[in-house]
Amino acid sequence: MNIEKALNRLNWRFKNENVKVGESKIIINSLDLEAVDFLNDWIIRQKEITLNKNMLFAKLFCYAFKNEILFYKNPTHSQTKLCEEMNRPIETHYESVLNSLNEVEYSKFFKENGFEDKHPGLLTEAEINERREFIKKHEHEITQLTRGKWTIEEVTKSLNNTITEILNRF
């Protein structure tokens, strides 16, 4: 038996236009059961093949799913959120990575220069004056960091290289 014969058998047996539902005297026989079993086995094998061909995706999905669950505390919402992310174009993911990289560079600069992340409303007058002086002194560097240290071209090229190297390695 193959997939086509199994489907033809089920179509003939269960979708015959001459047979009315509730009026049928058709009794399911061993060929019907064999056809259904064959289709079920075939679907299971196809899923295994697809999974084995996409093991890197499966690993990354599990990693992302775990993090989404920890964040949202709701597996159903987490899965929905991941599906939404996969529907977004790759360019929006690259832009998101670009924004995160630039935010990290900006924060790192201030942290390396002795400024902790603190809500502006919690700063003392002395801390505000210290920050003003620092900003005046490093205005050019801060302006560049505000515009972003990384460009979309650099990030896209780097991500494309990294992704293809990983795909080739695994």
PyRosetta script that sets phi, psi and omega in degrees:
from pyrosetta import init, pose_from_sequence

init()
pose = pose_from_sequence("MNIEKALNRLNWRFKNENVKVGESKIIINSLDLEAVDFLNDWIIRQKEITLNKNMLFAKLFCYAFKNEILFYKNPTHSQTKLCEEMNRPIETHYESVLNSLNEVEYSKFFKENGFEDKHPGLLTEAEINERREFIKKHEHEITQLTRGKWTIEEVTKSLNNTITEILNRF")
pose.set_psi(1, 143.8)
pose.set_omega(1, 173.8)
pose.set_phi(2, -128.0)
pose.set_psi(2, 176.7)
pose.set_omega(2, -173.7)
pose.set_phi(3, -60.8)
pose.set_psi(3, -40.4)
pose.set_omega(3, -178.6)
pose.set_phi(4, -65.9)
pose.set_psi(4, -45.5)
pose.set_omega(4, 178.7)
pose.set_phi(5, -63.7)
pose.set_psi(5, -39.2)
pose.set_omega(5, 179.9)
pose.set_phi(6, -64.2)
pose.set_psi(6, -44.6)
pose.set_omega(6, 178.7)
pose.set_phi(7, -66.6)
pose.set_psi(7, -41.7)
pose.set_omega(7, 177.2)
pose.set_phi(8, -59.9)
pose.set_psi(8, -41.7)
pose.set_omega(8, -179.8)
pose.set_phi(9, -62.4)
pose.set_psi(9, -46.2)
pose.set_omega(9, 179.9)
pose.set_phi(10, -66.6)
pose.set_psi(10, -40.5)
pose.set_omega(10, 177.3)
pose.set_phi(11, -62.2)
pose.set_psi(11, -45.6)
pose.set_omega(11, 178.9)
pose.set_phi(12, -62.8)
pose.set_psi(12, -40.5)
pose.set_omega(12, -173.4)
pose.set_phi(13, -77.2)
pose.set_psi(13, -40.4)
pose.set_omega(13, -170.4)
pose.set_phi(14, -110.7)
pose.set_psi(14, -12.8)
pose.set_omega(14, -176.6)
pose.set_phi(15, -122.4)
pose.set_psi(15, 23.7)
pose.set_omega(15, 179.5)
pose.set_phi(16, -68.4)
pose.set_psi(16, 120.6)
pose.set_omega(16, -176.0)
pose.set_phi(17, -65.7)
pose.set_psi(17, -17.6)
pose.set_omega(17, 178.1)
pose.set_phi(18, -81.5)
pose.set_psi(18, -10.2)
pose.set_omega(18, -178.1)
pose.set_phi(19, -106.1)
pose.set_psi(19, 123.9)
pose.set_omega(19, -179.3)
pose.set_phi(20, -95.5)
pose.set_psi(20, 138.8)
pose.set_omega(20, 179.3)
pose.set_phi(21, -61.4)
pose.set_psi(21, 133.3)
pose.set_omega(21, -179.3)
pose.set_phi(22, 87.4)
pose.set_psi(22, -19.2)
pose.set_omega(22, 179.3)
pose.set_phi(23, -104.3)
pose.set_psi(23, -5.2)
pose.set_omega(23, -174.1)
pose.set_phi(24, -73.4)
pose.set_psi(24, 142.4)
pose.set_omega(24, 174.5)
pose.set_phi(25, -107.7)
pose.set_psi(25, 14.5)
pose.set_omega(25, -179.0)
pose.set_phi(26, -71.2)
pose.set_psi(26, 132.1)
pose.set_omega(26, 177.6)
pose.set_phi(27, -113.0)
pose.set_psi(27, 133.1)
pose.set_omega(27, 179.7)
pose.set_phi(28, -66.3)
pose.set_psi(28, 130.6)
pose.set_omega(28, -178.8)
pose.set_phi(29, -116.5)
pose.set_psi(29, -174.7)
pose.set_omega(29, -175.1)
pose.set_phi(30, -65.7)
pose.set_psi(30, -32.6)
pose.set_omega(30, 176.6)
pose.set_phi(31, -66.3)
pose.set_psi(31, -37.6)
pose.set_omega(31, 176.2)
pose.set_phi(32, -61.4)
pose.set_psi(32, -47.0)
pose.set_omega(32, 179.8)
pose.set_phi(33, -64.1)
pose.set_psi(33, -38.8)
pose.set_omega(33, 177.9)
pose.set_phi(34, -63.6)
pose.set_psi(34, -41.6)
pose.set_omega(34, 179.3)
pose.set_phi(35, -63.4)
pose.set_psi(35, -45.3)
pose.set_omega(35, 179.4)
pose.set_phi(36, -64.7)
pose.set_psi(36, -44.6)
pose.set_omega(36, 178.1)
pose.set_phi(37, -60.7)
pose.set_psi(37, -41.8)
pose.set_omega(37, 179.4)
pose.set_phi(38, -60.7)
pose.set_psi(38, -47.0)
pose.set_omega(38, 180.0)
pose.set_phi(39, -63.1)
pose.set_psi(39, -42.9)
pose.set_omega(39, 177.7)
pose.set_phi(40, -61.0)
pose.set_psi(40, -45.6)
pose.set_omega(40, 178.6)
pose.set_phi(41, -63.3)
pose.set_psi(41, -41.4)
pose.set_omega(41, -179.3)
pose.set_phi(42, -62.6)
pose.set_psi(42, -43.9)
pose.set_omega(42, 180.0)
pose.set_phi(43, -62.9)
pose.set_psi(43, -42.7)
pose.set_omega(43, 178.1)
pose.set_phi(44, -61.5)
pose.set_psi(44, -45.0)
pose.set_omega(44, 178.6)
pose.set_phi(45, -62.6)
pose.set_psi(45, -41.7)
pose.set_omega(45, 179.8)
pose.set_phi(46, -63.6)
pose.set_psi(46, -38.8)
pose.set_omega(46, 177.8)
pose.set_phi(47, -65.4)
pose.set_psi(47, -40.6)
pose.set_omega(47, 177.7)
pose.set_phi(48, -63.9)
pose.set_psi(48, -42.9)
pose.set_omega(48, 179.4)
pose.set_phi(49, -63.0)
pose.set_psi(49, -46.3)
pose.set_omega(49, -179.9)
pose.set_phi(50, -61.2)
pose.set_psi(50, -44.0)
pose.set_omega(50, 179.4)
pose.set_phi(51, -62.8)
pose.set_psi(51, -45.0)
pose.set_omega(51, -179.9)
pose.set_phi(52, -63.8)
pose.set_psi(52, -32.9)
pose.set_omega(52, 178.5)
pose.set_phi(53, -76.0)
pose.set_psi(53, -16.1)
pose.set_omega(53, -175.4)
pose.set_phi(54, -127.1)
pose.set_psi(54, 41.6)
pose.set_omega(54, -175.9)
pose.set_phi(55, -63.3)
pose.set_psi(55, -37.6)
pose.set_omega(55, 178.9)
pose.set_phi(56, -63.4)
pose.set_psi(56, -42.5)
pose.set_omega(56, 176.7)
pose.set_phi(57, -61.0)
pose.set_psi(57, -43.5)
pose.set_omega(57, -178.9)
pose.set_phi(58, -60.7)
pose.set_psi(58, -43.3)
pose.set_omega(58, 179.6)
pose.set_phi(59, -64.0)
pose.set_psi(59, -45.8)
pose.set_omega(59, -179.4)
pose.set_phi(60, -67.3)
pose.set_psi(60, -36.1)
pose.set_omega(60, 177.4)
pose.set_phi(61, -62.2)
pose.set_psi(61, -46.3)
pose.set_omega(61, 179.7)
pose.set_phi(62, -60.8)
pose.set_psi(62, -42.9)
pose.set_omega(62, 179.1)
pose.set_phi(63, -62.4)
pose.set_psi(63, -48.6)
pose.set_omega(63, -179.6)
pose.set_phi(64, -66.0)
pose.set_psi(64, -41.3)
pose.set_omega(64, -179.5)
pose.set_phi(65, -61.6)
pose.set_psi(65, -44.1)
pose.set_omega(65, 177.9)
pose.set_phi(66, -58.5)
pose.set_psi(66, -45.8)
pose.set_omega(66, -179.7)
pose.set_phi(67, -67.3)
pose.set_psi(67, -37.1)
pose.set_omega(67, 176.7)
pose.set_phi(68, -65.6)
pose.set_psi(68, -40.6)
pose.set_omega(68, 178.1)
pose.set_phi(69, -62.1)
pose.set_psi(69, -45.4)
pose.set_omega(69, 179.2)
pose.set_phi(70, -63.0)
pose.set_psi(70, -33.3)
pose.set_omega(70, -179.3)
pose.set_phi(71, -77.0)
pose.set_psi(71, -51.6)
pose.set_omega(71, -175.0)
pose.set_phi(72, -88.0)
pose.set_psi(72, -20.3)
pose.set_omega(72, -177.3)
pose.set_phi(73, 60.6)
pose.set_psi(73, 29.0)
pose.set_omega(73, -177.4)
pose.set_phi(74, -151.5)
pose.set_psi(74, 104.1)
pose.set_omega(74, -176.8)
pose.set_phi(75, -58.2)
pose.set_psi(75, -38.8)
pose.set_omega(75, -178.7)
pose.set_phi(76, -66.0)
pose.set_psi(76, -46.8)
pose.set_omega(76, 178.3)
pose.set_phi(77, -64.3)
pose.set_psi(77, -38.1)
pose.set_omega(77, 179.5)
pose.set_phi(78, -61.4)
pose.set_psi(78, -43.9)
pose.set_omega(78, 179.6)
pose.set_phi(79, -66.3)
pose.set_psi(79, -41.3)
pose.set_omega(79, 177.1)
pose.set_phi(80, -61.0)
pose.set_psi(80, -43.3)
pose.set_omega(80, 179.8)
pose.set_phi(81, -62.3)
pose.set_psi(81, -42.6)
pose.set_omega(81, 178.4)
pose.set_phi(82, -63.9)
pose.set_psi(82, -40.9)
pose.set_omega(82, 178.3)
pose.set_phi(83, -63.2)
pose.set_psi(83, -39.9)
pose.set_omega(83, 176.3)
pose.set_phi(84, -61.2)
pose.set_psi(84, -41.8)
pose.set_omega(84, 179.3)
pose.set_phi(85, -63.4)
pose.set_psi(85, -38.2)
pose.set_omega(85, -179.6)
pose.set_phi(86, -71.8)
pose.set_psi(86, -20.5)
pose.set_omega(86, 176.5)
pose.set_phi(87, -78.9)
pose.set_psi(87, -19.6)
pose.set_omega(87, -180.0)
pose.set_phi(88, -71.7)
pose.set_psi(88, 146.4)
pose.set_omega(88, 176.6)
pose.set_phi(89, -63.7)
pose.set_psi(89, 151.2)
pose.set_omega(89, -178.1)
pose.set_phi(90, -58.8)
pose.set_psi(90, -32.8)
pose.set_omega(90, -178.7)
pose.set_phi(91, -61.2)
pose.set_psi(91, -35.3)
pose.set_omega(91, 179.0)
pose.set_phi(92, -70.1)
pose.set_psi(92, -30.4)
pose.set_omega(92, 176.0)
pose.set_phi(93, -70.6)
pose.set_psi(93, -40.4)
pose.set_omega(93, 177.5)
pose.set_phi(94, -62.8)
pose.set_psi(94, -41.5)
pose.set_omega(94, 177.8)
pose.set_phi(95, -64.1)
pose.set_psi(95, -36.9)
pose.set_omega(95, 178.1)
pose.set_phi(96, -65.3)
pose.set_psi(96, -42.1)
pose.set_omega(96, 176.6)
pose.set_phi(97, -63.4)
pose.set_psi(97, -43.1)
pose.set_omega(97, 177.8)
pose.set_phi(98, -56.7)
pose.set_psi(98, -48.7)
pose.set_omega(98, -179.4)
pose.set_phi(99, -62.1)
pose.set_psi(99, -41.6)
pose.set_omega(99, 179.4)
pose.set_phi(100, -65.0)
pose.set_psi(100, -43.9)
pose.set_omega(100, 178.2)
pose.set_phi(101, -59.8)
pose.set_psi(101, -45.1)
pose.set_omega(101, -179.0)
pose.set_phi(102, -67.9)
pose.set_psi(102, -36.1)
pose.set_omega(102, 175.8)
pose.set_phi(103, -63.4)
pose.set_psi(103, -41.7)
pose.set_omega(103, 179.6)
pose.set_phi(104, -64.3)
pose.set_psi(104, -43.3)
pose.set_omega(104, 179.5)
pose.set_phi(105, -61.8)
pose.set_psi(105, -42.6)
pose.set_omega(105, -179.9)
pose.set_phi(106, -62.9)
pose.set_psi(106, -49.9)
pose.set_omega(106, 179.9)
pose.set_phi(107, -63.6)
pose.set_psi(107, -40.7)
pose.set_omega(107, -179.2)
pose.set_phi(108, -61.8)
pose.set_psi(108, -41.1)
pose.set_omega(108, 179.6)
pose.set_phi(109, -58.1)
pose.set_psi(109, -47.9)
pose.set_omega(109, -179.1)
pose.set_phi(110, -69.4)
pose.set_psi(110, -38.7)
pose.set_omega(110, 179.9)
pose.set_phi(111, -65.2)
pose.set_psi(111, -42.5)
pose.set_omega(111, 178.9)
pose.set_phi(112, -63.9)
pose.set_psi(112, -22.3)
pose.set_omega(112, 179.7)
pose.set_phi(113, -100.6)
pose.set_psi(113, 19.1)
pose.set_omega(113, 170.6)
pose.set_phi(114, 89.0)
pose.set_psi(114, 9.0)
pose.set_omega(114, 178.9)
pose.set_phi(115, -102.6)
pose.set_psi(115, 124.4)
pose.set_omega(115, 177.6)
pose.set_phi(116, -90.2)
pose.set_psi(116, 155.9)
pose.set_omega(116, 175.7)
pose.set_phi(117, -68.2)
pose.set_psi(117, 113.2)
pose.set_omega(117, -177.3)
pose.set_phi(118, -141.2)
pose.set_psi(118, 136.1)
pose.set_omega(118, 178.1)
pose.set_phi(119, -60.2)
pose.set_psi(119, 134.3)
pose.set_omega(119, -178.0)
pose.set_phi(120, -54.9)
pose.set_psi(120, -30.8)
pose.set_omega(120, 179.3)
pose.set_phi(121, -69.6)
pose.set_psi(121, -15.6)
pose.set_omega(121, -178.7)
pose.set_phi(122, -98.2)
pose.set_psi(122, 0.0)
pose.set_omega(122, -179.1)
pose.set_phi(123, -78.4)
pose.set_psi(123, 143.2)
pose.set_omega(123, 173.9)
pose.set_phi(124, -79.9)
pose.set_psi(124, 166.0)
pose.set_omega(124, 178.5)
pose.set_phi(125, -59.8)
pose.set_psi(125, -39.2)
pose.set_omega(125, 179.4)
pose.set_phi(126, -64.2)
pose.set_psi(126, -41.4)
pose.set_omega(126, 179.2)
pose.set_phi(127, -66.0)
pose.set_psi(127, -38.2)
pose.set_omega(127, 178.3)
pose.set_phi(128, -63.3)
pose.set_psi(128, -44.6)
pose.set_omega(128, 179.4)
pose.set_phi(129, -65.2)
pose.set_psi(129, -39.6)
pose.set_omega(129, 178.6)
pose.set_phi(130, -62.0)
pose.set_psi(130, -42.3)
pose.set_omega(130, 179.3)
pose.set_phi(131, -67.0)
pose.set_psi(131, -40.6)
pose.set_omega(131, 177.9)
pose.set_phi(132, -59.2)
pose.set_psi(132, -45.2)
pose.set_omega(132, 179.7)
pose.set_phi(133, -63.6)
pose.set_psi(133, -43.2)
pose.set_omega(133, 179.6)
pose.set_phi(134, -61.5)
pose.set_psi(134, -43.3)
pose.set_omega(134, -179.1)
pose.set_phi(135, -64.2)
pose.set_psi(135, -41.4)
pose.set_omega(135, 177.9)
pose.set_phi(136, -61.7)
pose.set_psi(136, -43.4)
pose.set_omega(136, -177.2)
pose.set_phi(137, -67.2)
pose.set_psi(137, -35.3)
pose.set_omega(137, -175.2)
pose.set_phi(138, -114.8)
pose.set_psi(138, 30.3)
pose.set_omega(138, -174.7)
pose.set_phi(139, -55.3)
pose.set_psi(139, -45.4)
pose.set_omega(139, -177.9)
pose.set_phi(140, -63.1)
pose.set_psi(140, -48.0)
pose.set_omega(140, -179.2)
pose.set_phi(141, -64.1)
pose.set_psi(141, -40.6)
pose.set_omega(141, 179.4)
pose.set_phi(142, -66.8)
pose.set_psi(142, -39.3)
pose.set_omega(142, 177.6)
pose.set_phi(143, -60.8)
pose.set_psi(143, -43.9)
pose.set_omega(143, 178.2)
pose.set_phi(144, -63.2)
pose.set_psi(144, -42.1)
pose.set_omega(144, 178.4)
pose.set_phi(145, -65.8)
pose.set_psi(145, -36.1)
pose.set_omega(145, 178.0)
pose.set_phi(146, -64.4)
pose.set_psi(146, -39.2)
pose.set_omega(146, 177.0)
pose.set_phi(147, -71.6)
pose.set_psi(147, -24.8)
pose.set_omega(147, 179.0)
pose.set_phi(148, 112.9)
pose.set_psi(148, 127.8)
pose.set_omega(148, 178.1)
pose.set_phi(149, -73.8)
pose.set_psi(149, -35.0)
pose.set_omega(149, -178.4)
pose.set_phi(150, -97.7)
pose.set_psi(150, 150.6)
pose.set_omega(150, 174.6)
pose.set_phi(151, -110.4)
pose.set_psi(151, 160.3)
pose.set_omega(151, 179.1)
pose.set_phi(152, -62.8)
pose.set_psi(152, -33.7)
pose.set_omega(152, 178.8)
pose.set_phi(153, -65.4)
pose.set_psi(153, -43.2)
pose.set_omega(153, 178.5)
pose.set_phi(154, -64.5)
pose.set_psi(154, -45.2)
pose.set_omega(154, -178.1)
pose.set_phi(155, -66.0)
pose.set_psi(155, -44.6)
pose.set_omega(155, 179.5)
pose.set_phi(156, -60.3)
pose.set_psi(156, -46.5)
pose.set_omega(156, -179.7)
pose.set_phi(157, -63.0)
pose.set_psi(157, -44.8)
pose.set_omega(157, -179.3)
pose.set_phi(158, -64.4)
pose.set_psi(158, -46.2)
pose.set_omega(158, 179.2)
pose.set_phi(159, -63.5)
pose.set_psi(159, -43.6)
pose.set_omega(159, 178.9)
pose.set_phi(160, -59.9)
pose.set_psi(160, -43.0)
pose.set_omega(160, 178.2)
pose.set_phi(161, -63.5)
pose.set_psi(161, -48.1)
pose.set_omega(161, -178.7)
pose.set_phi(162, -62.3)
pose.set_psi(162, -46.9)
pose.set_omega(162, -178.3)
pose.set_phi(163, -62.3)
pose.set_psi(163, -46.1)
pose.set_omega(163, -178.9)
pose.set_phi(164, -68.4)
pose.set_psi(164, -34.7)
pose.set_omega(164, 176.9)
pose.set_phi(165, -64.7)
pose.set_psi(165, -42.3)
pose.set_omega(165, 178.9)
pose.set_phi(166, -64.6)
pose.set_psi(166, -45.3)
pose.set_omega(166, 178.4)
pose.set_phi(167, -60.1)
pose.set_psi(167, -40.9)
pose.set_omega(167, 179.2)
pose.set_phi(168, -69.3)
pose.set_psi(168, -35.5)
pose.set_omega(168, -178.7)
pose.set_phi(169, -70.4)
pose.set_psi(169, -40.1)
pose.set_omega(169, -175.9)
pose.set_phi(170, -102.6)
pose.dump_pdb("model.pdb")
